[in-house]
Amino acid sequence: MSDNRENWSARSGFIIAAIGSAVGLGNIWRFPYVAYENGGGAFLVPYLVAIFAAGLPLLYLDYAVGHKFRKAPPTAYKKLMNAESLGWWQVMVTLIIGIYYASVLSWAGSYMFYSVGQQWGADTQAFFFSSYLQNGEGLTLGFVPTLFAGLVVVWAVVMFILYGGVRRGVELANKIFMPLLVILFTILVIQAVRLPGATDGLNAFFTPNWGAMANYKVWLAAFGHIFFSLSVGFGIMLTYASYLKKKTNLTGSGVVVALANSSFEILAGIGVFAALGFMAHSAGASVQDVVSGGIGLAFIAFPKIISSMGSGGDLFGFLFFASLTVAGITSMVSILQVPIQAFQDKLAWSHKKSVTIVAGGSAVVSTLIFSTHSAITFVDIIDYFANNIGIVGGGLLSIILVSWFRRPLLTQLKEHINQYSSIKLGAGWSFLLTVITPLSLLVALLLTVKSVIAEGYGGYSADILWIVGGATIAVFVLGAIGLSCMKDKESGEN
C-alpha cells in the first residue's frame, strides 16, 4: 500500500511546529512561578538536569515510535507492541487538554482588548472573578455570554488552521505565529527590564537558594515541568514525528527544540520577574508579597502591573496578552492534531472529516462547559488531573512497557533513530529510559495520588473534586478501552 500520509515541507517546518507546541501558555506564566517557588536560581540546576536526564530521552522515544511507524499513538503502539489502548489513553489526554486549554486561551485573547483603557479597574481580582468570569460558588452551570463569545472565536481560528492540514495549516501557522511571538515577547521583556525596581525582581528569580536543592520536591517539580513543557509523553511529539520524511536527523531536531523551549522559558522568567519587581517597587512591598501562581499571575497580578504604568501600560498589556494568545494558539493546534490524526488512522476518515468531528465536537463540549459560572473551577481541577495523572501515567506506562518488558524494542528504536541522526544514542539513553526517567515519573505519580487522596486539591470540597476529577480520569480509562476495542476500518482488525 502506498503511503499518502502528509509530510512537513522540510525538517525546519517540523522543528518550528515542535517549538510552537512546546512554547505555550505555561512557559510564560507557569515556569517563572515554579522556578521561584523551588529555590529561584537554584531551580535552574535540577531543571537543566531534568532536560537531559528525562526530557530528551522521552522526547527521542516519542520521535522514534512516531517516525518508525508513521502513525498517531494508538496505531503506532499497536504496531510496536500491541498496546493500542496506551495510545488511546494519550489521545484522550490531549483531547481533554484541548477542550479546557481553549478556555484559558479565550481569557488571554479577551484581556488583550481589556488592556486598552485598562478596563479591569482598580480591583483586578474582582474584575477577573466577578465581572469577567462571573464565578459562582460550587458547581454553577449558568450561562456567561462573554465567555461563550471568546470560546467561539478561539475555536473558529483553531479549526481554520487545522482544516489547512499539516503543511498549509499547522506548519504555516507556526511559521507566522512563532516569529510574531518572539518579537512581541522580546519587546515586552525589554520594556520590563527598564522599569524601576526590575532589578529586585530579577534578583528574586536568579538568586539561588541552595538549601532548596536538598528538597526532593524541587527535583520532582523540575522533572514534572519538563515533561509538560516539552510536550512529551502524551502523543504530540510522536504524532509530529510521524509526518517527517524517512531520512531525518531526529536527535539534532530534538536538541534544537529543547534548547529553544528552555531559552524561551528563561526569557519569560526575566520578563515576568522584572515586571513583578516593578510592581513591588510601586507598592513599597517585597517581590514575595506580589507573587501569585498560575492563572492568577497572568490575569490578576499583571493587570495590576499594567495599571501601575499609567496610560503607557495599555501597549504593555496588549503585548503581554497578545504573547499569551499567540503562544496558546500554536500549542492548541498541536494538541488537537493528535486526536485528529488518531481517528484518521483508525477509521480511515478524510482529514476534513476528522477535523470536523473531532475538533468540532470538542468545540461544542468546550463551549458548553466553559461558558458557565464554574469555568475556572473546571479548568483548575481538570488541568490538575490531566497533567499530574493523565500525562505522567501515560508517559510512565509507555516507558515501562518498552524499557522493562520489551527490551529488544528499545534496541530497535535506538537503531532506527541513529540511522540518520547527527547525535548517536548509546547505552546512556537506554539507562536513562530504563532507570532514571521511569523512577522519577513513578515517584511523581505516587506522591500526587497520595496528596490528592489525603489532602484534596485547591481547597475544593471532596464532592466537587471527585465529580470533576473522577470524570476526567473516567474519560481516559473508558476512551482507552472502548476505542481500542473498535474495529480498525482500514485493516479490518480488532
Secondary structure, DSSP 8 states (H G I E B T S, - for coil): --------SSHHHHHHHHHHHHSSHHHHHTHHHHHHHTTBGGGHHHHHHHIIIIIHHHHHHHHHHHHHHTS-HHHHHHHHHS-HHHHHHHHHHHHHHHHHHHHHHHHHHHHHHHTTTTTT-S-HHHIIIIIIS---SSS---B-HHHHHHHHHHHHHHHHHHHTHIIIIIIHHHHHHHHHHHHHHHHHHHHHHTSTTHHHHHHHHHSB-GGGGG-HHHHHHHHHHHHHHTT-SSSHHHHHHTTS-SS--HHHHHHHHHHHHHHHHHHHHHHHHHHHHHHHHHHT--HHHH---HHHIIIIIHHHHHHHTGGGHHHHHHHHHHHHHHHHHHHHHHHHHHHHHHHHHHH---HHHHIIIIIHHHHHHHHHHHTBTTHHHHHHHHHHHIIIIIIHHHHHHHHHHHHTT-HHHHHHHHHHHHSS-SS---HHHHHIIIIIHHHHHHHHHHHHHHHHHHH-STT--HHHHHHHHHHHHHHHHHHHHHHHHS--TTT---
